[in-house]
Amino acid sequence: PFVSPEEVVARLIQVGLFDKAIDTARCFGLPLDSIFDALASRCVHLTNSLVGFRDETDDASNWNWLDANESIDIPTPIERS
């Protein structure tokens, strides 16, 4: 069955592949709002786990996720001009 670009982006977001979601959305001219919403939510979750709302079992996986998803290829506004 055919999977729409929107569904591909949604699935990439679900598994935390934000770089791939951004690349796919850009390729198909889709808005990036949902990607950044999900990324911001993930950041809030990670921040909460670091400032006292900790779930000890998630600490290692959170840091591993951050390390694996470190992105240096998203241009900043300065780089775009």
HELIX and SHEET records of a PDB file:
HELIX    1   1 PRO A    5  GLN A   14  1                                  10    
HELIX    2   2 PHE A   18  CYS A   27  1                                  10    
HELIX    3   3 ASP A   33  LEU A   50  1                                  18    
HELIX    4   4 GLU A   56  ALA A   68  1                                  13    
HELIX    5   5 PRO A   77  ARG A   80  1                                   4    
END                                                                             
